[in-house]
C-alpha cells in the first residue's frame, strides 16, 4: 500500500517538557491532515517508525494508540495500522471553517480592484453559508515578521481551518514573497487562489475564463471591418511572487486572440504616453482599443475628447471590469462573485479528493457586456 504520509517532516524535541508520544501524535495529526478523505492509507509500522525516529517502542505505541482511541485509525488483522477513511473530516471537526487570507495591504487591494473587492467577499461568504461553512478573515503577518513569527501565526490558525483562500498580495515589499511562500508551503489544508495562480502544485486556482469574451470582441470588430486593435496595458507593476495575478496576462491574451482572428495589434504600454497616443489617434488607422480596465478606458475617453475624436464614430473602445463609471462601455465582466463562490467549491473538492491536474484550476466563463462604445 502506498504511503501518503511524509514521515521526514516529523521532528521531535527531546528537550521539550512535552512528552515525546504527545509530540509524535501531534506531528502525525499534522501529516494526516494532508491526506484526502477516503484515501486508504497504511501507517508505517511501529518498529519502522521507532527505528527511523530513534525513539523507544513504547513511545511509538502510545502515539499510535492515541490515534486509535480518537477514532482516526484502526488495527487490521495483520496488526498494521490503517487510517480511517473519515480521519481527515474528524480532524477538521463538525464545524467547518474556511480562512480568507487578506492581501497584506488590503486598502491597496481595494484600490487596485477599482473599489470592487466586495463581490469577491460576497461570493466567498455566500457560498460558504450555503454549505454551512463558517469563514474567518485572517490578516497575514507584516513584512517585518520573522519565519518563527509566521510559523506561530500558522500554528495558531491552521489547525482549526478546513481550507484557506488567498485574495492576493498587494504589498510593495520584497518580503511579501517570503511570507506568502511560507504560508503556501503548508499542505495540511487545501489552499485556493482567487483570480491568480501559485507556483505550488498543491494549491488550486479559481479564475475567470476571459478568452471566449475576447473572441466575441474580435468577431464584432471583424464584422465592423476593423483590422487593427490598440492594446492599452495597465501601469501597475506585477512581480513573480507565489501569488501571480491572472491580470498580468490580460493584454498578452488579448493579443493572442486578436492574432487568431487576423486582427493586427498595437501594444501601448501606458495611457500616460500622450504623445504616442495622440499620434496614433490622429493617424486614424486604429479602429478600436482594448483597455486593461474601465479606469484606463475612462482616461482614453477623456483624451479622445481633448484631441477631437468621437467614440464610437472615430474609434471603438472595449474594457475590463465588473462595473464601469463610463456609460455604455463595452467590457468583459470577470464574474467576480462566481469566481469566489467556485473557490469555496474547490476547497471542498480538494479536501475530499485531493488536488490533481483535472481539478486544480476551475474556470468561470467571463461575460461580455455590449455597450455603445463598440457599436
C-alpha positions in Angstrom: 0.0 0.0 0.0 1.4 3.4 -1.0 2.1 5.6 2.0 0.8 9.1 1.8 2.5 10.4 4.9 5.8 12.2 4.7 7.5 10.9 7.8 10.6 13.0 7.1 8.5 16.0 8.3 8.3 14.6 11.8 10.7 16.4 14.2 10.7 15.6 17.9 12.2 18.0 20.5 13.8 15.9 23.3 14.4 19.0 25.4 10.8 19.9 25.4 8.7 19.3 28.6 6.0 17.9 26.3 6.2 14.0 26.3 7.6 12.5 23.2 4.5 10.4 22.5 2.3 13.6 22.5 4.8 15.3 20.2 4.7 12.3 17.9 0.9 12.1 18.0 0.6 15.9 17.1 3.2 15.5 14.3 1.2 12.6 12.9 -2.0 14.6 13.1 -0.4 17.4 11.1 0.6 14.9 8.4 -2.8 13.2 8.4 -4.4 16.5 7.5 -2.6 16.3 4.1 -4.4 13.1 3.1 -7.6 13.5 1.2 -10.8 11.9 2.6 -11.5 8.3 1.6 -7.8 7.6 0.8 -6.8 4.2 2.2 -3.5 4.8 4.0 -1.4 2.3 6.0 0.8 3.9 8.6 4.4 2.9 9.0 4.8 0.0 11.4 5.7 0.8 15.0 9.1 -0.9 14.5 10.0 1.1 11.4 8.9 4.4 12.9 10.7 3.6 16.1 14.0 3.0 14.2 13.5 5.9 12.0 13.0 8.4 14.8 15.4 6.7 17.2 12.8 6.6 20.0 11.6 3.8 22.2 9.0 1.3 21.0 6.5 2.2 23.9 6.6 5.9 22.8 5.6 5.0 19.2 3.0 2.5 20.6 1.4 5.2 22.8 1.2 7.7 20.0 -0.4 5.2 17.7 -2.8 4.1 20.4 -3.9 7.8 20.7 -4.9 7.7 17.0 -6.9 4.6 17.7 -8.6 6.0 20.8 -9.7 9.1 19.0 -11.2 7.1 16.1 -8.7 8.2 13.5 -7.1 4.7 12.8 -7.8 1.1 13.4 -5.8 -2.2 13.5 -6.1 -4.6 10.6 -5.9 -8.4 11.1 -2.2 -8.3 10.2 -1.7 -5.8 13.1 -0.9 -2.9 10.7 -2.5 0.4 11.4 -4.8 1.8 8.8 -6.0 5.4 8.7 -9.8 5.5 8.7 -11.5 6.9 5.6 -13.1 9.8 7.6 -10.0 10.7 9.6 -9.4 14.0 7.9 -13.0 15.0 8.4 -12.8 14.1 12.1 -9.6 16.2 12.5 -11.4 19.1 10.8 -14.3 18.9 13.3 -18.0 19.2 13.0 -18.0 23.0 12.4 -16.0 23.7 9.3 -14.2 27.0 8.9 -12.5 28.4 5.8 -9.9 31.1 6.3 -9.9 34.1 4.0 -6.4 35.5 3.9 -6.5 39.2 3.1 -3.8 40.8 1.0 -1.0 42.2 3.1 -2.1 45.8 2.2 -5.9 45.5 2.0 -6.5 49.2 1.1 -4.2 48.8 -1.9 -6.0 45.7 -2.9 -9.4 47.5 -2.8 -8.0 50.5 -4.7 -6.4 48.3 -7.4 -9.6 46.5 -7.8 -11.4 49.8 -8.6 -13.3 49.6 -5.3 -14.8 46.4 -6.5 -13.5 44.0 -3.8 -16.9 43.4 -2.3 -18.1 40.8 -4.9 -15.2 38.5 -4.0 -16.1 38.6 -0.3 -19.8 38.3 -1.2 -19.1 35.2 -3.3 -17.0 33.6 -0.6 -19.3 34.2 2.3 -22.4 33.4 0.3 -21.3 30.0 -1.0 -19.8 29.1 2.4 -23.1 29.9 4.0 -24.9 27.7 1.5 -22.6 24.8 2.5 -22.9 25.5 6.2 -19.2 26.5 6.4 -18.0 29.4 8.5 -15.5 31.9 7.3 -12.6 33.5 9.3 -11.0 36.7 8.0 -7.2 36.5 8.5 -4.7 39.3 8.3 -1.2 37.8 7.4 1.9 38.8 9.3 3.5 42.0 8.2 6.7 42.3 6.2 8.8 42.6 9.3 7.7 39.2 10.6 10.4 36.5 11.2 10.0 33.0 10.0 9.2 31.9 13.5 6.5 34.5 13.8 5.0 33.4 10.6 5.0 29.8 11.8 3.4 30.9 15.1 0.6 32.6 13.1 0.1 29.4 11.2 0.1 27.1 14.2 -2.5 29.4 15.9 -4.9 29.2 13.0 -4.3 26.3 10.6 -5.4 23.5 12.9 -8.9 25.0 13.0 -9.3 25.5 9.3 -11.0 23.4 6.7 -9.2 25.4 3.9 -7.6 28.7 3.1 -8.5 31.2 0.3 -5.9 33.7 -1.0 -7.1 37.0 -2.3 -3.6 38.2 -3.3 -0.5 40.1 -2.1 -0.6 43.8 -3.0 2.3 44.9 -0.8 5.2 46.9 -2.1 7.8 44.9 -0.2 10.5 42.4 -1.1 9.4 40.4 1.9 5.9 39.7 0.7 7.0 36.7 -1.4 8.8 35.2 1.6 5.8 35.5 3.9 3.3 34.2 1.4 5.6 31.4 0.2 6.0 30.1 3.8 2.2 30.1 4.2 1.6 28.4 0.9 4.2 25.7 1.6 1.9 24.1 4.2 -0.1 21.1 3.0 -2.3 20.3 6.0 -5.3 22.1 4.5 -6.5 22.9 0.9 -5.5 26.3 -0.4 -7.0 28.2 -3.3 -6.1 31.4 -5.1 -8.8 33.7 -6.5 -8.1 35.2 -9.9 -4.4 34.1 -9.7 -2.0 31.2 -9.6 0.5 29.8 -7.2 3.8 28.2 -8.0 2.9 25.3 -5.7 1.2 22.3 -7.3 -0.9 21.5 -4.2 -2.6 24.9 -4.4 -5.7 25.4 -6.6 -7.0 28.4 -8.5 -10.4 29.8 -9.3 -10.2 32.2 -12.3 -12.3 33.9 -14.9 -12.1 32.4 -18.4 -11.7 35.6 -20.5 -10.9 34.1 -23.9 -14.5 33.5 -25.1 -15.4 37.1 -24.4 -12.2 38.3 -26.1 -13.1 36.1 -29.1 -16.5 37.8 -29.2 -14.9 41.2 -29.2 -12.7 40.3 -32.2 -15.7 38.9 -34.1 -17.5 42.2 -33.6 -14.5 44.1 -34.8 -14.2 42.0 -37.9 -17.9 42.5 -38.7 -17.3 46.2 -38.4 -14.4 45.9 -40.8 -11.7 46.7 -38.2 -8.4 45.0 -38.7 -6.2 47.0 -36.3 -6.6 47.0 -32.5 -4.7 49.1 -29.9 -3.9 47.3 -26.7 -3.5 49.7 -23.7 -1.8 47.9 -20.8 -2.1 48.6 -17.1 0.6 50.7 -15.4 0.5 48.6 -12.2 3.8 46.6 -11.8 3.4 42.9 -11.4 6.0 40.7 -9.8 6.8 37.0 -9.8 5.6 36.1 -6.3 4.0 32.9 -5.1 0.7 34.5 -6.0 0.6 35.6 -9.6 -2.4 37.6 -10.7 -4.2 36.5 -13.8 -4.5 40.2 -14.8 -0.8 40.1 -15.5 -1.5 38.2 -18.7 -4.6 40.1 -19.8 -3.1 42.1 -22.7 -1.0 39.1 -23.7 -4.1 37.0 -24.0 -5.9 39.7 -26.0 -3.0 39.9 -28.5 -3.1 36.2 -28.9 -6.8 36.1 -29.5 -6.7 39.1 -31.9 -4.0 37.4 -34.0 -6.1 34.2 -34.2 -8.8 36.4 -35.7 -6.5 38.1 -38.2 -6.5 41.4 -36.3 -3.3 43.3 -36.1 -2.4 44.7 -32.6 -0.5 47.7 -31.5 0.6 47.5 -27.8 0.6 50.8 -25.9 2.5 50.4 -22.6 0.8 53.4 -20.8 -2.2 55.6 -21.2 0.1 58.4 -19.9 2.2 58.4 -23.1 0.2 61.2 -24.5 2.5 62.0 -27.4 2.4 58.4 -28.8 -1.3 58.1 -28.1 -2.1 61.4 -29.8 -0.1 60.3 -32.9 -2.0 57.1 -33.1 -5.4 58.8 -32.8 -4.6 61.4 -35.3 -3.3 58.8 -37.8 -6.7 57.2 -37.6 -5.6 53.7 -38.6 -6.5 52.0 -35.3 -10.2 51.3 -35.3 -10.6 50.1 -31.7 -8.8 49.9 -28.4 -8.8 47.3 -25.7 -8.1 48.8 -22.3 -6.8 46.9 -19.3 -9.7 48.1 -17.1 -12.5 50.7 -17.1 -10.3 53.3 -15.5 -7.9 53.1 -18.4 -10.9 53.3 -20.7 -12.1 56.4 -19.0 -8.7 58.1 -19.4 -8.8 57.2 -23.1 -12.2 58.6 -23.5 -11.1 61.9 -21.9 -8.1 62.1 -24.1 -10.1 61.4 -27.2 -12.3 64.5 -26.3 -9.2 66.6 -26.0 -7.9 65.7 -29.5 -11.4 66.0 -31.0 -12.1 62.3 -31.6 -15.5 60.7 -31.1 -16.4 57.3 -29.7 -17.5 55.1 -31.4 -17.6 57.1 -34.6 -13.8 57.6 -34.9 -12.7 54.5 -32.9 -14.3 52.0 -30.6 -13.4 51.0 -27.0 -13.6 47.8 -25.0 -12.6 47.5 -21.4 -12.5 45.0 -18.5 -14.3 45.3 -15.2 -17.3 44.1 -13.3 -18.8 47.6 -13.4 -17.8 50.8 -15.1 -18.2 54.6 -14.5 -18.4 55.1 -18.2 -21.9 54.9 -19.6 -22.3 52.1 -22.1 -18.7 50.9 -22.0 -18.3 47.5 -23.8 -16.5 45.5 -21.2 -15.6 42.0 -20.1 -17.2 41.2 -16.7 -14.9 38.7 -14.8 -17.9 37.4 -12.8 -16.0 38.0 -9.6 -18.8 36.7 -7.3 -19.0 33.4 -9.2 -15.2 33.1 -9.2 -15.1 33.5 -5.5 -18.0 31.1 -5.0 -16.2 28.5 -7.1 -13.2 28.9 -4.8 -15.2 27.5 -1.9 -16.3 24.6 -4.0 -12.6 23.9 -4.8 -11.8 23.8 -1.2 -14.4 21.2 -0.6 -13.3 19.1 -3.6 -9.7 19.3 -2.7 -10.4 18.3 0.9 -12.4 15.3 -0.2 -10.4 14.2 -3.2 -7.0 15.9 -3.2 -5.5 18.1 -5.9 -4.8 16.7 -9.3 -4.4 18.0 -12.9 -8.1 17.8 -13.6 -9.4 19.8 -10.6 -6.5 22.1 -9.7 -7.9 25.0 -11.7 -11.5 26.0 -12.0 -12.6 28.4 -14.7 -15.7 30.6 -14.7 -16.7 32.0 -18.1 -16.5 35.8 -18.2 -19.3 37.7 -19.7 -19.1 40.3 -22.5 -21.3 43.3 -21.8 -22.0 45.1 -25.1 -22.2 48.9 -24.9 -22.3 51.8 -27.3 -18.5 52.1 -27.3 -18.3 49.1 -29.5 -21.3 49.7 -31.7 
